[in-house]
Amino acid sequence: MLAIIKTGGKQYVVKPGDKVKIEKLEQEAGKEIIFSEVLLTEDAGKVKVGMPLVKDTKVVGEVVKQGKSDKVITFKYKSKKRTSVKKGHRQPFTEVEIKTIS
């Protein structure tokens, strides 16, 4: 069983048992979350493609943890101007374990 879900403006290919890092959601660890925006499902070679969503299909997952990804450093430098800017950014994420696709 396989599904493509849409959350946080991105699309993810998921299977039961997968752990996926998605854009931050306001859920506590251990809570159940339901993804209703399912774009495609595949079960034993039978594929359902939604236009735009597959009807009566949902993906259930459990929030494992909230966290931040590794730091990304941006550095801007302008020669002959004595200007340099160094910034860092850590993107927050939510790790979700996929339980069922129904």
Secondary structure as GFF3:
##gff-version 3
##sequence-region A 1 102
A	DSSP	beta_strand	2	7	.	.	.	ID=ss1
A	DSSP	beta_strand	10	14	.	.	.	ID=ss2
A	DSSP	beta_strand	19	23	.	.	.	ID=ss3
A	DSSP	beta_strand	32	35	.	.	.	ID=ss4
A	DSSP	beta_strand	38	43	.	.	.	ID=ss5
A	DSSP	beta_strand	46	49	.	.	.	ID=ss6
A	DSSP	beta_strand	59	68	.	.	.	ID=ss7
A	DSSP	beta_strand	72	78	.	.	.	ID=ss8
A	DSSP	beta_strand	83	89	.	.	.	ID=ss9
A	DSSP	beta_strand	92	101	.	.	.	ID=ss10
###
